[in-house]
Amino acid sequence: MPRGASARRQLRDDIPVARRSAPARSRSRGGGARLFLASIVVFSGAVLAVWFVVGTGSRRAEQRPSPAIELPSRPSADGRLLGHFPYLQADRSELISFSPGIELHVDAADALDAMRQAAAADGVDLRLLSGFRSTDLQDSIFFDVASERNQTAEERARVSAPPGYSEHSTGYAVDLGDGDAPETNLSVSFEDTRSFRWLQDHAARYHFVLSFPDGNRQGVSYEPWHWRFEGTADALRLFESARRFTRNPLQ
């Protein structure tokens, strides 16, 4: 129950039962009753008229299309779209529930579990904030937020991948946070936490790689919280284009 509703209920419960409802009034007779009924009819008509006008305006506002943003008609020669490489959505049979509401590829989940246990042994509270995202969800995250913020496709792509181009859709990408500093979640300030410093020293041992380091050549904003798993042949194949692009300064 919302806090406000709880407070109102508590206030209501503090009122003696005898005072919770007004006493019934005796019926009026004759013209008084007719006048009262006529007033009700007039008042109801006015309310309905206002409701119709407001409701019509609201429906018109809801039907008004949101400003649309357009993606480039085709990706670049290396397959990237606005800096992001293409990724297929993970098969549902390969995903498991890692924590309430968060799914991961089973291989990434096993590695992350081992990594979190090692971090905990060192006194670091490493938290999973986000994992697998369907292409449909990524579509909403990209286009709906861009519309709300009046962003161009290029502006939006610096902080979020277009649908079909998100590492999260593979089930191998994770967003991590520090349980001791939740205010740094999904923020560049995460780089100042113990969790990030621990990841810098130990993540490679568990085959996790920082996807978008500071100044990355893909042109994506620095995301110290975003890591991807590359510990299997399938994962290596998926991210080969991104790794090759990062290594080759001539591209």
C-alpha positions as CSV (number, residue, x, y, z in Angstrom):
1,M,0.0,0.0,0.0
2,P,1.4,3.5,-0.9
3,R,2.7,5.5,2.1
4,G,0.0,8.2,1.6
5,A,-2.8,5.6,1.5
6,S,-1.5,4.0,4.7
7,A,-1.4,7.4,6.4
8,R,-5.0,8.2,5.3
9,R,-6.2,4.8,6.4
10,Q,-4.5,5.3,9.8
11,L,-6.1,8.7,10.2
12,R,-9.5,7.2,9.3
13,D,-9.0,4.4,11.8
14,D,-8.3,7.0,14.5
15,I,-11.8,8.5,14.0
16,P,-14.5,7.0,16.3
17,V,-16.9,4.7,14.4
18,A,-19.8,7.0,15.3
19,R,-18.2,9.9,13.5
20,R,-17.1,8.1,10.3
21,S,-20.4,8.8,8.5
22,A,-22.9,11.6,8.7
23,P,-26.3,10.9,10.2
24,A,-29.1,10.3,7.6
25,R,-31.2,13.3,7.0
26,S,-35.0,13.1,7.0
27,R,-36.6,13.4,3.6
28,S,-38.1,16.8,2.6
29,R,-41.6,17.0,1.2
30,G,-43.2,18.9,-1.6
31,G,-41.4,21.6,-3.6
32,G,-38.2,21.3,-1.6
33,A,-37.7,17.8,-2.8
34,R,-38.4,18.7,-6.4
35,L,-36.1,21.7,-6.3
36,F,-33.4,19.4,-4.9
37,L,-33.8,16.8,-7.6
38,A,-33.7,19.5,-10.3
39,S,-30.5,20.9,-8.9
40,I,-29.0,17.4,-9.0
41,V,-30.0,17.0,-12.7
42,V,-28.5,20.4,-13.7
43,F,-25.3,19.7,-11.7
44,S,-24.9,16.2,-13.3
45,G,-25.3,17.7,-16.8
46,A,-22.6,20.2,-16.1
47,V,-20.2,17.6,-14.8
48,L,-20.9,15.3,-17.8
49,A,-20.2,18.2,-20.2
50,V,-16.9,19.0,-18.5
51,W,-15.9,15.3,-18.5
52,F,-16.7,15.1,-22.3
53,V,-14.5,18.1,-23.1
54,V,-11.6,17.0,-20.9
55,G,-11.9,13.4,-22.0
56,T,-11.9,14.3,-25.7
57,G,-8.9,16.5,-25.2
58,S,-7.0,13.7,-23.4
59,R,-7.9,11.2,-26.1
60,R,-6.7,13.5,-28.8
61,A,-3.4,14.1,-26.9
62,E,-2.9,10.3,-26.5
63,Q,-3.6,9.8,-30.2
64,R,-1.1,12.5,-31.2
65,P,2.0,10.6,-32.5
66,S,5.3,11.0,-30.6
67,P,8.2,12.7,-32.4
68,A,9.9,9.9,-34.4
69,I,13.7,9.4,-34.8
70,E,15.1,7.7,-37.8
71,L,18.0,5.2,-37.9
72,P,20.4,5.2,-40.8
73,S,19.1,3.2,-43.7
74,R,22.0,0.8,-43.6
75,P,24.9,-0.1,-41.3
76,S,28.5,0.8,-42.1
77,A,30.8,-1.5,-44.0
78,D,32.0,-3.2,-40.8
79,G,28.4,-3.9,-39.7
80,R,28.1,-1.2,-37.1
81,L,25.1,1.0,-36.7
82,L,25.8,4.3,-35.0
83,G,28.9,2.6,-33.4
84,H,27.2,-0.6,-32.3
85,F,27.8,-4.1,-33.7
86,P,24.8,-6.3,-34.5
87,Y,23.8,-9.1,-32.1
88,L,21.1,-11.8,-32.3
89,Q,18.8,-12.3,-29.4
90,A,19.7,-15.3,-27.2
91,D,17.6,-18.4,-27.5
92,R,15.3,-18.7,-24.5
93,S,16.6,-22.2,-23.8
94,E,20.0,-20.8,-23.1
95,L,18.8,-18.3,-20.4
96,I,18.3,-18.9,-16.7
97,S,17.0,-16.7,-13.9
98,F,20.0,-15.3,-12.0
99,S,18.0,-13.1,-9.6
100,P,14.4,-11.9,-9.5
101,G,13.6,-10.3,-12.8
102,I,17.1,-10.7,-14.3
103,E,18.0,-13.5,-16.7
104,L,21.5,-14.4,-18.1
105,H,23.0,-16.9,-20.5
106,V,23.8,-19.9,-18.4
107,D,27.5,-19.7,-19.1
108,A,27.7,-16.0,-18.1
109,A,25.6,-16.8,-15.0
110,D,28.0,-19.5,-13.8
111,A,31.0,-17.2,-14.3
112,L,29.3,-14.2,-12.6
113,D,28.3,-16.4,-9.6
114,A,31.9,-17.5,-9.1
115,M,33.1,-13.9,-9.5
116,R,30.7,-12.5,-7.0
117,Q,31.6,-15.1,-4.5
118,A,35.3,-14.2,-4.9
119,A,34.5,-10.5,-4.5
120,A,32.5,-11.2,-1.4
121,A,35.5,-13.1,0.1
122,D,37.5,-9.9,-0.4
123,G,34.8,-7.8,1.3
124,V,33.3,-6.4,-2.0
125,D,29.6,-6.3,-2.5
126,L,29.2,-6.8,-6.2
127,R,25.6,-6.4,-7.4
128,L,23.9,-7.4,-10.7
129,L,21.7,-4.6,-11.9
130,S,20.8,-5.8,-15.4
131,G,21.3,-8.7,-17.7
132,F,19.4,-10.1,-20.7
133,R,17.2,-7.7,-22.6
134,S,14.9,-8.8,-25.4
135,T,15.1,-7.0,-28.7
136,D,11.5,-5.7,-28.1
137,L,12.6,-4.2,-24.7
138,Q,15.7,-2.6,-26.3
139,D,13.4,-1.1,-28.9
140,S,11.4,0.6,-26.2
141,I,14.5,1.7,-24.3
142,F,16.0,3.2,-27.4
143,F,13.1,4.9,-29.2
144,D,10.7,5.8,-26.3
145,V,13.4,7.4,-24.2
146,A,14.8,9.2,-27.2
147,S,11.4,10.6,-27.9
148,E,10.9,11.6,-24.2
149,R,14.3,13.4,-24.2
150,N,14.0,14.8,-27.7
151,Q,17.2,13.1,-28.7
152,T,18.4,12.3,-32.2
153,A,19.3,8.7,-33.1
154,E,23.0,9.7,-32.9
155,E,22.6,11.2,-29.4
156,R,20.7,8.2,-28.2
157,A,23.2,5.7,-29.6
158,R,26.0,7.2,-27.5
159,V,24.3,5.8,-24.3
160,S,22.0,3.0,-25.6
161,A,22.2,0.6,-28.5
162,P,19.6,0.4,-31.2
163,P,17.4,-2.8,-31.1
164,G,19.3,-5.6,-32.7
165,Y,22.7,-4.1,-31.7
166,S,22.7,-4.5,-27.9
167,E,25.1,-6.8,-26.1
168,H,22.4,-7.3,-23.5
169,S,20.3,-9.2,-26.0
170,T,22.9,-12.0,-26.1
171,G,22.5,-12.7,-22.4
172,Y,26.3,-12.4,-22.0
173,A,26.3,-8.7,-20.9
174,V,25.8,-7.4,-17.4
175,D,25.5,-4.1,-15.6
176,L,27.2,-4.2,-12.3
177,G,27.0,-2.0,-9.2
178,D,28.4,-1.7,-5.7
179,G,26.1,-2.7,-2.8
180,D,27.9,-0.3,-0.5
181,A,27.5,2.6,-2.9
182,P,24.1,2.3,-4.7
183,E,24.1,6.0,-5.5
184,T,26.8,5.2,-8.1
185,N,24.6,2.7,-10.0
186,L,24.7,3.2,-13.8
187,S,26.9,6.2,-13.3
188,V,30.4,7.1,-14.3
189,S,31.1,7.6,-10.6
190,F,31.0,3.8,-10.3
191,E,34.6,3.9,-11.3
192,D,35.4,5.3,-7.8
193,T,33.9,2.3,-6.0
194,R,35.7,-0.7,-4.5
195,S,33.7,-2.9,-6.8
196,F,35.0,-1.3,-9.9
197,R,38.6,-1.4,-8.7
198,W,38.2,-5.1,-7.8
199,L,36.8,-5.7,-11.3
200,Q,39.8,-4.1,-12.9
201,D,42.1,-6.4,-11.0
202,H,40.1,-9.7,-11.2
203,A,37.3,-9.6,-13.8
204,A,39.6,-11.0,-16.6
205,R,40.1,-14.1,-14.5
206,Y,36.4,-14.9,-14.9
207,H,36.4,-13.9,-18.6
208,F,34.5,-10.6,-18.1
209,V,35.7,-7.6,-20.2
210,L,34.7,-3.9,-19.9
211,S,32.7,-3.3,-23.1
212,F,32.9,0.5,-23.4
213,P,36.0,1.9,-21.7
214,D,36.8,5.6,-21.5
215,G,37.6,6.9,-25.0
216,N,36.5,3.6,-26.8
217,R,36.7,3.7,-30.6
218,Q,33.1,2.7,-31.0
219,G,32.1,6.2,-29.9
220,V,29.9,4.9,-27.1
221,S,29.8,6.8,-23.8
222,Y,32.1,5.5,-21.1
223,E,30.2,2.8,-19.1
224,P,32.4,1.5,-16.2
225,W,29.4,-0.7,-15.1
226,H,28.9,-2.5,-18.4
227,W,30.8,-5.8,-18.8
228,R,30.5,-8.7,-21.2
229,F,31.4,-12.4,-20.8
230,E,33.8,-13.9,-23.3
231,G,34.6,-17.2,-21.6
232,T,33.3,-19.7,-24.2
233,A,33.8,-20.3,-27.9
234,D,30.3,-19.1,-28.7
235,A,30.8,-15.9,-26.7
236,L,34.1,-15.2,-28.4
237,R,32.6,-15.6,-31.8
238,L,29.8,-13.2,-30.9
239,F,32.1,-10.4,-29.8
240,E,35.0,-11.1,-32.3
241,S,34.0,-8.1,-34.4
242,A,34.1,-5.7,-31.4
243,R,37.4,-7.1,-30.2
244,R,39.0,-6.9,-33.6
245,F,37.8,-3.3,-34.1
246,T,39.2,-2.3,-30.7
247,R,42.6,-3.9,-31.4
248,N,43.0,-2.6,-34.9
249,P,43.7,1.1,-34.9
250,L,43.5,1.3,-38.8
251,Q,39.8,0.5,-38.9
